[in-house]
Amino acid sequence: MVMTSNGETAMRHFVEHISENAIYLLDEPENSLAIPLQQELSKYIYDSARHFNCQFIIASHSPVMLAIEDALIYDLDSWGAPKRKWTELPNIRLFYEFFMRHSGEFEEAGDERSNPARRSGGQSGDAGGSEREGGGQS
């Protein structure tokens, strides 16, 4: 028996059910999709709209989905539902501010990956230090 994740099953569903010359209403299609699958889905939606005459009306909070090239975005959280760039949406600004506050941690993680001696607090191969290990993807 082959086991697939909920996200993989959802992605397969989109691929199997999106056909040419149709309009699709999608409510948070990114639910259950890890970032790589969100990227794959956003490309699939873009390609379907561009090459197969599909139209999509999507409700989403995902930066990956909102950043689909040439998307026309209406901010339904604001009075009058004005058109906005995805980078202007309040929810996306919160993502941006969060990552900016933690940018030093990303830089440290990059340094640790490229310099094993720095990671362990000693020389390369040294077993010392109190390094926290991150978990895998869910």
C-alpha positions as CSV (number, residue, x, y, z in Angstrom):
1,M,0.0,0.0,0.0
2,V,1.3,3.4,-1.0
3,M,0.9,6.1,1.7
4,T,0.4,9.7,0.6
5,S,0.1,12.8,2.7
6,N,-3.1,14.8,2.9
7,G,-1.3,17.6,0.9
8,E,-0.2,15.1,-1.8
9,T,-3.7,13.9,-2.1
10,A,-5.0,17.4,-2.4
11,M,-2.5,18.3,-5.0
12,R,-3.4,15.2,-7.0
13,H,-7.1,16.2,-6.8
14,F,-6.4,19.6,-8.3
15,V,-4.4,18.2,-11.1
16,E,-7.0,15.6,-11.9
17,H,-10.0,17.9,-11.8
18,I,-8.8,21.2,-13.3
19,S,-9.7,21.1,-17.0
20,E,-9.7,23.6,-19.9
21,N,-12.1,26.5,-20.4
22,A,-13.5,26.6,-16.9
23,I,-14.0,28.9,-13.9
24,Y,-12.9,27.6,-10.5
25,L,-13.8,28.9,-7.0
26,L,-11.1,27.8,-4.5
27,D,-11.3,28.5,-0.8
28,E,-7.9,28.4,0.7
29,P,-6.5,25.7,-1.6
30,E,-3.2,25.9,0.3
31,N,-4.7,24.2,3.3
32,S,-2.8,20.9,4.0
33,L,-0.1,21.8,1.5
34,A,3.5,22.3,2.6
35,I,5.3,25.2,0.9
36,P,6.8,23.1,-2.0
37,L,3.3,21.9,-2.9
38,Q,1.9,25.4,-2.6
39,Q,4.6,26.5,-5.0
40,E,3.7,23.6,-7.3
41,L,-0.1,24.4,-7.1
42,S,0.5,28.1,-7.7
43,K,2.5,27.3,-10.9
44,Y,-0.2,24.9,-12.0
45,I,-2.9,27.5,-11.5
46,Y,-0.9,30.1,-13.4
47,D,-0.2,27.7,-16.2
48,S,-3.9,26.7,-16.4
49,A,-5.0,30.3,-16.6
50,R,-2.4,31.2,-19.1
51,H,-2.5,28.2,-21.4
52,F,-5.8,26.5,-20.9
53,N,-8.3,29.5,-20.6
54,C,-9.1,28.8,-17.0
55,Q,-10.2,31.5,-14.5
56,F,-9.7,31.2,-10.8
57,I,-11.4,33.0,-7.9
58,I,-9.3,32.2,-4.9
59,A,-9.7,33.1,-1.2
60,S,-6.3,32.7,0.4
61,H,-4.0,34.0,3.1
62,S,-0.9,32.2,1.7
63,P,1.9,34.5,0.4
64,V,2.7,31.7,-2.2
65,M,-0.8,31.7,-3.6
66,L,-1.2,35.5,-3.5
67,A,2.1,36.0,-5.3
68,I,0.9,34.2,-8.5
69,E,2.1,36.3,-11.4
70,D,-0.5,38.6,-12.9
71,A,-3.1,37.8,-10.2
72,L,-5.7,40.5,-9.7
73,I,-6.1,40.8,-5.9
74,Y,-9.1,42.3,-4.1
75,D,-8.6,42.9,-0.4
76,L,-11.8,41.6,1.1
77,D,-10.7,42.5,4.6
78,S,-10.9,46.2,3.7
79,W,-14.0,48.3,3.1
80,G,-14.8,48.5,-0.5
81,A,-12.6,45.5,-1.4
82,P,-9.9,47.6,-3.1
83,K,-7.4,46.1,-5.6
84,R,-4.0,45.7,-4.0
85,K,-0.6,44.2,-4.8
86,W,0.0,41.1,-2.7
87,T,2.8,42.8,-0.9
88,E,0.4,45.5,0.3
89,L,-2.0,43.1,2.1
90,P,-2.0,43.5,5.9
91,N,-1.7,39.7,6.4
92,I,1.4,39.6,4.1
93,R,2.9,42.6,5.8
94,L,2.6,40.6,9.1
95,F,4.5,37.7,7.5
96,Y,7.2,40.1,6.3
97,E,7.6,41.9,9.6
98,F,7.8,38.5,11.4
99,F,10.6,37.3,9.2
100,M,12.4,40.6,9.3
101,R,12.4,40.4,13.2
102,H,14.0,37.0,12.9
103,S,16.3,37.7,10.0
104,G,19.4,37.4,12.2
105,E,18.4,33.9,13.1
106,F,18.2,33.0,9.4
107,E,21.6,34.6,8.8
108,E,23.1,32.6,11.7
109,A,21.5,29.4,10.4
110,G,23.1,30.1,7.0
111,D,26.5,30.6,8.6
112,E,26.2,27.4,10.6
113,R,25.4,25.4,7.5
114,S,28.4,26.8,5.6
115,N,30.8,26.6,8.6
116,P,30.5,23.4,10.7
117,A,33.2,24.7,13.1
118,R,30.9,27.6,14.0
119,R,27.9,25.3,14.5
120,S,29.5,23.2,17.2
121,G,31.2,26.1,18.9
122,G,34.5,24.5,18.3
123,Q,36.4,22.9,15.5
124,S,34.8,21.0,12.7
125,G,33.8,17.5,14.0
126,D,33.7,18.7,17.6
127,A,30.8,17.2,19.5
128,G,30.5,20.1,22.0
129,G,27.9,22.8,22.3
130,S,24.2,22.8,23.1
131,E,22.9,22.8,19.6
132,R,19.1,22.6,19.2
133,E,18.0,20.3,16.5
134,G,14.9,21.2,14.4
135,G,12.2,18.8,13.6
136,G,11.2,17.7,10.2
137,Q,8.3,18.9,8.1
138,S,4.9,18.0,9.0
